[in-house]
């Protein structure tokens, strides 16, 4: 069992049982699954914009760690005309859904036996002994206690990495936390994140792992991603607050520079296509 002791002013504030968290992660309603699938399609489109900027050669094989319900891998593997796509996830429900809806002759999904990345890589190598052209890490590294070890192990079976990191450390989010109960970083955090990023530090985090971004992009989520229908508030105060926030989101889309907006408000991410070198891992 992986656990992480998080400290605040020399005090232990929480212990996270990651096995329990991720085994239950994909026990979701149909509306929540539809939302996750729509969001994965959005990320796939951004990814292809990055791939168009770099000559990676023909993409014959794609690995996705944390493949969830499978739509993202399905989209990227098919659009790149890969001959092999492998999705790996810890959630049994997610893997079963992906197998039912997106598995085929070229695309397979497996449930990892462990959250230990070394054991997972060994499991992957038994199925696919060659090196993957691209490994997808969409919204994964913010969940990993030891990201340097995680990336180092995957680099042994990966040529390139496609990484997406949400930019949750915003002025608005920090203000909301200051007037309500603190939930970060802990098991109570809505997205189960162990770390958060701003537009100012996310690039440095990626390079600290030994990764060199070959192309990257900051981008804003679609309004349906930020304010999904299944999370609409029902009480009067919540409805009014939701309308105000949505109006601000739409009004600032073209009036405020993107990076300034992503520092002020939630609702965006950083994506990069990168390659790894052991000599660039910063201890």
C-alpha positions in Angstrom: 0.0 0.0 0.0 1.3 3.4 -1.0 0.9 6.1 1.7 2.1 9.6 1.7 2.7 11.7 4.8 2.0 15.3 4.1 3.4 18.0 6.4 2.3 21.6 7.2 4.5 23.6 9.5 6.3 20.5 10.7 3.0 18.7 11.4 1.6 15.6 9.7 -1.8 16.6 8.4 -3.0 13.5 6.6 -2.2 10.0 5.4 -3.6 8.9 2.0 -4.4 5.3 1.2 -3.9 5.5 -2.6 -5.0 1.9 -3.2 -8.5 2.7 -1.8 -8.7 6.0 -3.5 -7.9 4.8 -7.0 -9.7 1.5 -6.8 -12.9 3.5 -6.2 -12.0 6.3 -8.6 -14.1 5.2 -11.5 -17.3 4.1 -9.6 -19.2 6.9 -11.4 -22.6 7.7 -12.7 -23.3 7.6 -16.5 -23.3 11.5 -16.5 -19.9 11.5 -14.8 -18.5 9.0 -17.2 -19.9 11.0 -20.2 -18.2 14.1 -18.7 -14.8 12.3 -18.4 -15.1 11.0 -21.9 -15.8 14.5 -23.3 -12.9 15.9 -21.4 -10.5 13.2 -22.7 -11.6 14.1 -26.3 -10.7 17.7 -25.6 -7.2 16.7 -24.4 -6.7 14.5 -27.4 -7.3 17.4 -29.8 -4.8 19.5 -27.9 -2.3 16.7 -28.1 -2.5 16.4 -31.8 -1.7 20.1 -32.1 1.5 19.5 -30.3 2.4 16.4 -32.3 2.0 18.4 -35.5 4.8 20.7 -34.4 7.5 18.0 -33.8 8.8 15.3 -36.1 8.4 12.2 -33.9 8.5 9.8 -36.9 5.6 7.4 -37.4 3.8 6.6 -34.2 3.3 2.9 -34.2 2.7 2.2 -30.5 1.0 4.2 -27.7 0.8 3.5 -24.0 -1.5 5.4 -21.7 -1.0 5.2 -17.9 -4.2 6.0 -16.1 -6.3 5.4 -19.2 -9.6 5.7 -17.3 -12.6 4.9 -19.5 -10.4 4.5 -22.6 -11.7 7.2 -25.0 -8.5 9.2 -24.9 -6.2 6.3 -25.9 -8.8 5.2 -28.5 -8.8 8.6 -30.1 -5.1 9.2 -30.2 -4.2 5.6 -31.3 -6.7 5.7 -34.1 -5.9 9.2 -35.3 -2.2 8.5 -35.3 -2.8 5.2 -37.1 -0.9 3.3 -34.5 -0.7 -0.5 -34.8 -0.7 -1.0 -31.0 -2.4 0.9 -28.2 -2.2 -0.2 -24.5 -4.2 1.4 -21.7 -3.3 0.7 -18.1 -5.4 1.7 -15.1 -5.8 0.6 -11.4 -9.6 0.8 -11.4 -11.4 -2.4 -12.3 -14.6 -0.4 -13.3 -12.6 1.8 -15.7 -10.8 -1.1 -17.4 -14.1 -3.0 -17.8 -15.8 0.0 -19.4 -12.8 0.6 -21.7 -12.7 -3.0 -22.8 -16.4 -3.0 -23.6 -16.5 0.2 -25.5 -13.0 0.8 -27.0 -11.0 -2.4 -27.1 -10.2 -4.0 -30.5 -7.6 -5.8 -32.5 -5.1 -2.9 -32.0 -6.1 -1.4 -28.7 -6.1 -3.3 -25.4 -6.7 -2.4 -21.8 -5.3 -4.0 -18.6 -5.7 -3.5 -14.9 -2.4 -3.0 -13.2 -1.8 -5.4 -10.3 -0.1 -2.8 -8.2 0.6 0.9 -7.7 4.3 0.1 -7.6 5.5 1.5 -11.0 8.4 -1.0 -11.2 5.9 -4.0 -11.0 3.6 -2.3 -13.4 6.4 -1.8 -16.0 7.3 -5.5 -15.6 3.6 -6.3 -16.2 3.6 -4.2 -19.4 6.8 -5.6 -20.7 5.3 -9.1 -20.6 2.6 -8.0 -23.0 4.6 -5.6 -25.1 8.4 -6.1 -24.9 9.3 -3.3 -27.3 9.6 0.4 -26.5 6.5 2.5 -27.0 6.7 5.5 -29.3 4.6 7.6 -27.0 3.4 7.3 -23.4 0.4 9.4 -22.4 0.3 10.8 -18.9 -2.9 12.9 -18.9 -3.7 14.2 -15.4 -1.5 11.6 -13.8 1.6 13.1 -12.3 -0.3 15.3 -9.8 -1.5 12.0 -8.2 2.0 10.4 -8.0 3.9 10.5 -4.7 7.3 10.0 -6.3 7.0 11.4 -9.9 10.8 11.2 -10.6 10.8 7.5 -10.0 7.6 7.1 -11.9 8.9 8.8 -15.0 12.3 7.2 -14.8 10.8 3.7 -14.9 8.5 4.6 -17.8 11.4 6.1 -19.7 12.9 2.6 -20.0 9.9 1.7 -22.3 9.0 5.1 -23.8 10.5 7.3 -26.5 8.3 10.4 -26.0 5.8 11.5 -23.3 2.6 13.4 -23.7 1.8 15.1 -20.4 -1.2 17.1 -19.2 -1.2 18.9 -15.9 -4.2 20.8 -14.5 -3.5 24.3 -13.2 -5.4 24.3 -10.0 -3.3 26.6 -7.9 -5.1 29.8 -8.8 -5.9 33.0 -6.9 -9.6 32.2 -7.0 -9.2 28.7 -5.6 -6.9 29.9 -2.9 -9.4 32.6 -1.9 -12.2 30.0 -1.7 -10.1 27.8 0.5 -9.3 30.7 2.8 -13.0 31.2 3.7 -13.9 27.5 3.9 -12.6 24.2 5.2 -9.2 23.3 3.9 -9.1 20.2 1.7 -5.7 20.3 0.0 -3.7 18.3 0.0 -5.7 15.4 1.5 -8.0 12.6 0.8 -10.8 15.2 0.9 -9.4 17.1 -2.1 -12.0 16.9 -4.8 -9.7 15.5 -7.4 -7.4 13.5 -5.2 -4.3 15.7 -6.1 -1.1 15.4 -4.1 0.3 18.6 -5.7 -0.9 21.6 -7.5 0.5 23.8 -10.2 0.4 27.4 -11.4 1.3 28.7 -14.9 4.5 29.9 -13.3 5.9 26.6 -11.9 4.4 23.8 -14.1 7.2 24.0 -16.7 9.9 23.9 -14.0 8.2 20.8 -12.5 8.3 18.9 -15.8 11.9 19.7 -16.4 12.8 18.7 -12.9 11.7 15.2 -13.7 14.4 14.9 -16.4 12.0 15.8 -19.2 12.7 18.2 -22.0 9.5 19.7 -23.5 9.7 19.7 -27.3 6.4 21.5 -27.7 4.0 22.7 -25.1 0.8 24.7 -24.7 -1.2 26.4 -22.0 -4.9 26.1 -22.7 -8.3 26.9 -21.3 -10.9 24.1 -20.9 -14.2 24.4 -22.6 -17.0 25.8 -20.5 -18.7 22.4 -20.4 -15.6 21.0 -18.9 -15.3 23.6 -16.2 -19.1 23.8 -15.5 -20.5 20.3 -16.4 -24.2 19.7 -16.3 -24.0 17.0 -13.7 -22.5 19.4 -11.2 -25.1 22.1 -11.5 -26.1 23.4 -8.0 -29.7 23.1 -7.0 -30.0 25.7 -4.3 -30.7 29.4 -5.0 -27.3 30.6 -3.7 -25.4 28.0 -5.7 -27.3 28.7 -8.9 -26.5 32.5 -8.7 -22.9 31.8 -7.8 -22.6 29.4 -10.7 -24.1 31.9 -13.2 -21.7 34.7 -12.0 -18.7 32.4 -12.3 -19.7 31.2 -15.8 -20.3 34.9 -16.9 -16.8 35.8 -15.7 -15.3 32.7 -17.4 -16.9 33.7 -20.7 -16.2 37.4 -20.4 -12.5 37.0 -19.8 -12.0 34.5 -22.5 -10.9 37.1 -25.0 -10.3 40.1 -22.7 -7.6 38.8 -20.4 -4.3 37.2 -21.6 -4.4 33.5 -21.3 -1.7 33.0 -18.7 -2.9 35.8 -16.5 -6.4 34.3 -16.6 -5.1 30.8 -15.7 -3.3 32.3 -12.7 -6.4 34.2 -11.6 -9.2 31.6 -12.3 -9.4 27.8 -12.4 -10.3 26.1 -15.7 -7.1 25.3 -17.7 -4.1 23.1 -18.1 -0.5 22.7 -19.4 0.3 20.1 -22.0 3.6 19.1 -23.4 5.3 16.6 -25.7 8.6 15.7 -24.1 11.6 13.4 -24.1 13.5 12.1 -21.1 17.2 12.1 -20.2 18.8 10.7 -17.0 21.4 13.5 -17.0 18.6 16.1 -16.6 17.0 14.7 -13.5 17.3 17.4 -10.8 17.6 15.9 -7.3 
